Structures are given as C-alpha cells and as structure tokens.
Amino acid sequence: MAGGTVFLWAIYPILDGSVKQNSLPFRAWYPYDTTVSPFYETTYVYQIVSVAFIASTGITVDTLITALSEFIGAQCDILCDNIKNFYVEQQFSVGLLMKLK
C-alpha cells in the first residue's frame, strides 16, 4: 500500500496536468526558484525519493516491532516450558536420591 501511495503521489502532477505549470507533488519553500528547468526536476525527484524513504522506513519499523514481539513470545514459551520441566526433573531427582539412600 505504501508503494502504491508513493507511486500515485509521484505521478499525480503528471495526471493532473499541473506539471506544465512546474507544480511539485508537495508544497514546500526552497531558497531557489523551483520553476527553472534543472531545479524543478531535481526538486521533483528529491521529493519523491524522500517520500519513498519515509514510507519504507515506516514499513521496516512496523516489521521490526512485529518480529521482536514474535521473538519475545517464543522466548516466553520456551521459558515456561523450561520452568515446568525443571520442577518435574527436580522432583524426580530427589525421589531417585531417596531410593538410592
């Protein structure tokens, strides 16, 4: 969804026809004239690359949090299993030692 959104933001000025007036996808103030040919194209590409980077950063952070939650859940399950089996092993060992004496 993020990729589709970035793509549509990138081509919206082209589809809208506002690219003929040198309109950028996002309004911003720049210390230079963005209607001049090399500055317009550079700024257009800069805005699209920036938005794509922000979108991919959001996706990777969400993925990282999900993966960490799964990892923590699996570690808790392993800990619970170890605690249950530790008690049984201790009880069995004490019973076995009592029989040997």
N, C-alpha and C positions, 0 to 999 in steps of 0.2 A: 504494500500500500504506500509505503514511503517513497519507493522508486517511481511509482505511477504519479504521485503527487509532485515530486520534483520534476518529472518529465513534463507534466502539464503546465507547471509554473514556467518552465523553460520555453515552451512553445506558445504560451498564451499571447504574448505580444505579437507573434507572427500571425496567429489565427485571428486575432482581434484587428489587425491592420494598423495598430499603433506603432509598429516598428518603423513605419515610414516617417513618423514624427520623432524618431530616435527616443522612443519611450522604453525605459528599463522595466524589467519584471517587478522590481521593488523600488519604492521611492526612498531616496536617501540623498544626503547632501555630500558632495565631494568638492574638494578645493580646486577643481578644474572643470572646464566646460565639457559635459558628457555628450553634447550633441555633435562634437567634432569627431570625424571618422575614426581615427585609431583609438581615441579614448573611449568612444561609445562601445566598440567591440570588446575592448579589454575589460571595461566595467561590466558589460553584459556577461561575459564568460566568468569573471570574478564572482558575480552574484550567484550564478548557477552553481559553480563549484563550491562556494561557501554553503549554500543551502543543502547541497548533496552531502557535504561533510557533516553538517549538523544533523541531518536525517540519519546518516549511517552511524554517527556517534550515539544517537538515541536508541537505535536498534541494538547496537552492541552492548550498551549498558543494560537494557532490558534482558537481553540474552544472558549476560553475565550474572545478573541477580537471580534469574531463574535457575541457572546451572549451580550457583552456590547454594540456593535453597534445596535443590535436589541432593547435592553432596552432603549438606548438613543433615538432611533427613535420613540418608543412607547411613551416615556415621552414628546417628542416634539409634537406628535399628540394630546396628552391629553392637553398640554399647549395651543395649537392653538384652540382646541375646547373650553376650558375654557375662553380664551380671547374673542372669538366670542360670546359666550353665556353671558359673563359678560356685554358686551356692550348692548346687547338686554335687559337684565334684568334691567340695569341702566336706559335705555330709558323708559322701561315700568313702572318702579317705579316712575320716575319723572312725567310721564304722569298721573299716578294714583294719585299722590300727588296733582297735579294741579287740577284735577277734584274734589278732596275732599275739597279743599280750596274754 
